[in-house]
Amino acid sequence: ITIPEVILSHIVVQLVVLVIQTAIMMFVLFVLFDNPLIGSIPWSLTLLLSIGLAGMCYGFMVAILCDTDTAATFMGLGTFFPLAMLSGMIWPLEGMHWILRSVGWALPLTLPTEAFRGISARNWPVTHPTVYKGFLSSLVLKLISPLLVCHDIACTKP
């Protein structure tokens, strides 16, 4: 078994879990909780899967950068909760104090959260600035994580 095979198997398993998790989340959000879905289902799913893929890249980066399981857990939880709380997923940006709102706009999940809201609740097209900025933000997240890992590996070679 080679390292690329191990990495590929991790990616395949993570993608399967991501697809199942996204399907369950959409079912709970729009069927059980009866939230209105006015916009495009394919674009909503594409955005959610894109953010999930970016999160997977971030998880791989955390696993490579941290030396121990404990450090990876602290880093993962220490970054996830501020991201979730301040990006508008749990509490809307409009209801935050102006200082927290300015921090929230700098976080990487804020734009995709607003884009998902725009697609699903407002029926905005992908060409709307808020929506395409959300897609671009998730693309940047997917590109930054591998670059940071490559930089870390290149800098720590003996």
N, C-alpha and C positions, 0 to 999 in steps of 0.2 A: 504494500500500500504506500503510495507516494503522498507528499504534502498537497499537491493540487487535487488529488482524489478526495482527501479528507476535507479540504476547503469546499470543493464542489458538493460533497455530501451534506455538509453543514448548510450551504446555501439552499439546496433543494429542500431539505427538511424545514428550514426556516420559511421558505416561500410557501410550502404547503400549509404550515401553521398560520402564516399571514393571511392566506386566502380564506381559510376556515374562520379565522378570527374576524376578518372583515365582513364575511357573510353573516356571521352571528350578530355582529354589531349593527349592521344595517337592518337585520330582522328585528332586533330589539328596539332600535331607535325609531324605525318607521312603521313597524307592524304592532309590536306590543305597546309602545308608548304613544303610538298614533300621532307622531310628529308629521306635519305635512311635507311631502316631497314634491315640490313644484318643478324643480329643474331636471336636468339630464341624469339618469341613473348611470349610464356608462362613464360620463365625465366625473361623477362623484366617486365611483369605484376606482377609476384611474388615479384620481388624486389621493384617495385613501391608501391604495396599494403603493403609490409612489412615496408617500410619507412613511409607510411601513417599511419599505425598502431602505429609505434613508435611515430609519431607526435601526434596521439590521446592520447597516454599514457602521453606524455609531457604536452598536454593541460589539462588533468585531474589533473596532478601534480600541474600545475600552479593554477588551480581553487581551489585546496585544500590548497595550501600554502599561497595564498593571501587572505587578509581579505576583501578587497573591489573590486568592478568591475574595478575601476580606476587602482588599483595596479596590477590587473591581466592583464589589457590592456597594461600598461607600461612594465610589465615583458615580455609578449608575443611579443610585437612589438620590444622591446629593445633587445631581443635575436634572433628574426627571421631575421631581416635585416642584422646584422653582419654574421649570419650563411649563408644566401643566397648569400651575396656579396663575402664572403671570402672562401667559400667551393668549388668554381669552377663551380657553377651552372650558374652564369651570366657572370663572367669574368674568363677565364681559369687560372689555377694556374701557368702555364708556362709563362704567361704574367705579373705576379705580381712581385713586388719588393721582394727581397729575404727575407726581414723581414716579410712582409705580407704572403709570401708563407709558411714560417715556422709556422706562426700562423694558416694558413689555414689547414695544415696537422693535426693539433691538434683538429680541429673541427669535430663534430660527423657526419656531412653530406658529408664530403669530400670523404671518401672511398666509400659510396654508389653511389655518383655522378660519380666517376671514374668507378665503377663497371657497372653502367647503360650504360655509354659510351662504355665500353669494350664489353658488351653484344650486344647492339643495332648497333653500328657502326663498330666494329671490329670482331664480331662473335666469341668472346672468350667463351670457355666453363665454366661451373661453377667451374671446377677444377683449373682454372687459378688463381694464387694468388691474383690478383687485384679483381677478381669477388668474390671469397669466402670471402675475407676480407671485402668487402662491405656488404655481407649478415651477417657476424659475427658482424659487427659494428651495423647494425640495430637490431640484436638480443640483443646486449649489451644495446642499448638505451631502448628497451622494458623492460629489466630487471632492469635497474637503476632507472627509474622513479617510479615504485611501491615501490622499496626499500627505496627511499628517502621519499616517502609519509608515509610509515609505520614507518620509523625512526622519522619523524616529529610528527606523531600522538602519538607514544610511548613517545617521549620526552615532549610533551605538556599536557599529561594527568595529572589531578590534584591529 
